[in-house]
Amino acid sequence: MERSDSPLTLGYISYLNCVPFFGRLKEQGFNGNLVPGVPSALNRMLQQGEIDASPSSSFEYARNWRDYLLLPGHSISSVGSIASVLLFSPVSPDRLGGVEIALTGESATSINLLEILLRDYYGLNDVVTRVPSGSVEDLVSKGIPALLIGDRALKLSTVVPLGIGVYDLGKLWHQHTGLPFVFALWMIRKGVVQRHAEALGQLGEQLLKSREAVMQQPLVFAEAAALHLGFSPEQIISYWQTIDYRLDQQHLEGLNRFFDLCVDYGLLGEMPELRFL
């Protein structure tokens, strides 16, 4: 059900990787509402019309592309390592056939990327995953392979248990394809475009200016984030510099390659079209 009220309501992924998008957004003239959540929750809210637009999982776009338009020029991507989408495993990925891998369930994109990499890159036919009821971090400490994303992945990567290897999915994808990987896209519900035409027309420039302003003086935001997350400000700034926030032709090639592989392996029923605002 589409919301009939205003102003524009944006989903806000409550991970460090979104701070540059939102840190100076209000100062750029954005006067709407922000709703925080993990990627899987924002996917659901966007699909149900509880928010108007959001940086959401690229797989969510592929799954329901007829409901959305994409905001040009913006993404959460990597060209190589991403540092926050990590497979923790006591054995190398090529030995994970038939071995249960724990998931947090926070992101549809990363889960499907893991399956594509294990099947297409490593040739595994029996990829087994499960979202456990308990702590995934505790399972890693017991030698159970697990996929973590976002701030939880960053935290665990600083205190990796003895005997556990860390595999960066962005790096593996780039090694395999030579292309960027697009983890999240800025998606807009088609039903709100006419009602919020002016605000959406300004949003792309506002996001760009916010990113630029944050990265010109990143220490202010990094120090604030460091108080809550246990990282040093320098670690946080380095992480932001790792992320690629663009969406250019190479990114679109990487996105289409991922979607094509998802179709090949039965993770998507059809190839989505990329449609922009």
HUNORTA-V371344 format. One record per pair of residues at least 4 apart in sequence whose ideal C-beta (glycine too) atoms are under 6 Angstrom apart, sorted by the first residue. I is the first residue (numbers start at 0). J is the second residue. D is the distance in Angstrom with one decimal. If there is no record, write none. Layout:
I&J&D, I&J&D
This chain:
0&48&5.3, 1&48&4.7, 1&190&4.4, 6&30&6.0, 6&31&4.3, 7&31&3.8, 7&51&5.3, 7&195&4.8, 7&198&4.3, 8&31&6.0, 8&32&4.5, 8&50&4.9, 8&51&4.9, 9&33&5.5, 9&52&5.5, 10&34&5.4, 10&41&3.9, 10&50&4.6, 10&53&2.9, 11&21&5.7, 11&33&4.6, 11&35&4.7, 12&17&4.5, 12&38&5.9, 12&54&5.7, 13&35&4.3, 14&149&4.0, 14&150&5.4, 15&150&5.7, 16&75&5.6, 16&242&5.6, 17&21&5.9, 18&22&5.0, 18&220&5.5, 19&210&4.4, 19&213&4.4, 19&239&6.0, 20&206&5.4, 22&213&4.2, 22&220&5.0, 23&209&4.1, 23&212&4.0, 23&213&5.5, 24&29&4.6, 24&205&5.9, 24&209&4.5, 25&29&5.7, 27&205&4.0, 27&208&4.6, 27&209&5.4, 29&205&5.0, 34&50&5.4, 36&40&3.8, 36&41&4.6, 37&105&4.5, 38&56&5.0, 38&105&5.9, 38&106&4.5, 39&105&5.4, 41&45&6.0, 41&53&4.9, 41&55&5.3, 42&55&5.3, 42&56&5.5, 42&59&4.2, 44&49&4.0, 44&50&4.8, 45&50&5.6, 45&53&5.2, 45&55&5.5, 46&63&5.9, 51&188&5.9, 51&191&4.5, 52&187&4.3, 54&183&4.7, 54&185&5.3, 55&59&5.0, 55&186&5.0, 56&106&5.7, 56&107&4.8, 56&108&4.1, 57&108&5.1, 57&181&5.0, 57&184&5.2, 58&107&4.3, 58&108&4.3, 58&111&5.3, 59&107&6.0, 60&64&5.5, 60&67&5.8, 60&184&5.4, 60&186&5.6, 61&258&5.2, 61&267&5.5, 61&271&4.4, 64&271&3.8, 67&186&4.6, 68&187&4.8, 68&189&5.8, 68&274&5.6, 68&276&4.7, 69&184&5.5, 69&275&4.9, 70&185&3.7, 70&203&5.5, 70&276&5.6, 71&275&5.1, 72&203&5.9, 72&246&5.4, 73&185&4.6, 73&206&5.6, 73&246&5.7, 74&181&5.0, 74&184&5.6, 74&246&4.2, 75&182&5.0, 75&183&4.0, 76&179&4.9, 76&181&4.7, 76&243&4.4, 76&250&5.5, 77&81&3.7, 77&169&3.5, 77&180&5.5, 77&243&5.9, 78&179&4.7, 78&243&5.3, 79&170&5.4, 79&173&4.7, 80&167&4.7, 80&169&5.5, 80&170&4.4, 81&169&3.3, 82&238&5.7, 82&241&5.2, 83&149&5.5, 83&152&4.7, 83&153&5.2, 84&109&5.0, 84&148&5.0, 84&168&4.6, 85&147&5.8, 85&152&4.4, 85&156&6.0, 85&165&5.5, 85&167&5.9, 86&146&5.4, 86&166&4.2, 87&139&4.7, 87&145&5.2, 87&163&5.3, 87&165&5.9, 88&144&4.0, 88&164&5.5, 89&142&4.7, 89&162&5.6, 89&163&5.7, 90&94&4.2, 92&121&5.4, 92&166&5.9, 93&121&4.5, 96&123&4.2, 96&125&5.2, 97&125&4.6, 99&127&4.8, 99&129&5.6, 100&128&4.9, 100&144&4.6, 101&131&5.3, 101&135&4.9, 101&138&4.9, 101&143&5.6, 101&145&3.9, 102&110&5.8, 102&128&5.3, 102&130&5.0, 102&146&5.3, 103&135&5.3, 103&147&6.0, 104&130&4.1, 105&148&5.7, 106&148&5.1, 108&182&5.4, 109&148&5.0, 111&266&5.3, 112&168&5.4, 113&146&5.4, 114&118&6.0, 114&126&5.1, 115&119&5.4, 115&260&4.9, 116&120&4.6, 116&171&5.3, 117&121&5.2, 117&123&4.6, 117&126&4.9, 118&123&5.7, 118&264&5.8, 119&260&5.9, 120&175&4.8, 135&145&4.8, 136&155&5.8, 138&143&3.9, 138&145&5.6, 139&145&5.0, 140&160&4.8, 147&151&4.9, 147&152&4.0, 147&155&5.8, 148&152&5.3, 156&165&5.9, 159&163&5.3, 159&165&5.8, 169&180&5.3, 172&176&5.9, 172&180&4.4, 176&256&5.8, 178&252&5.6, 178&253&3.6, 178&256&6.0, 179&249&5.7, 179&250&4.8, 179&253&4.5, 180&253&5.6, 181&250&5.4, 181&253&6.0, 181&254&4.6, 187&276&5.9, 191&195&5.2, 195&199&5.1, 201&205&5.7, 210&244&5.8, 213&220&5.7, 217&221&5.3, 217&236&4.7, 218&222&5.9, 218&232&5.8, 221&232&3.8, 221&235&4.1, 221&236&5.0, 222&232&4.9, 224&228&5.7, 224&235&5.4, 225&230&5.4, 225&232&4.9, 230&234&4.3, 230&235&5.3, 246&250&4.9, 258&270&6.0, 258&271&5.8, 261&266&4.1, 261&267&4.2, 262&267&4.9, 262&270&5.4
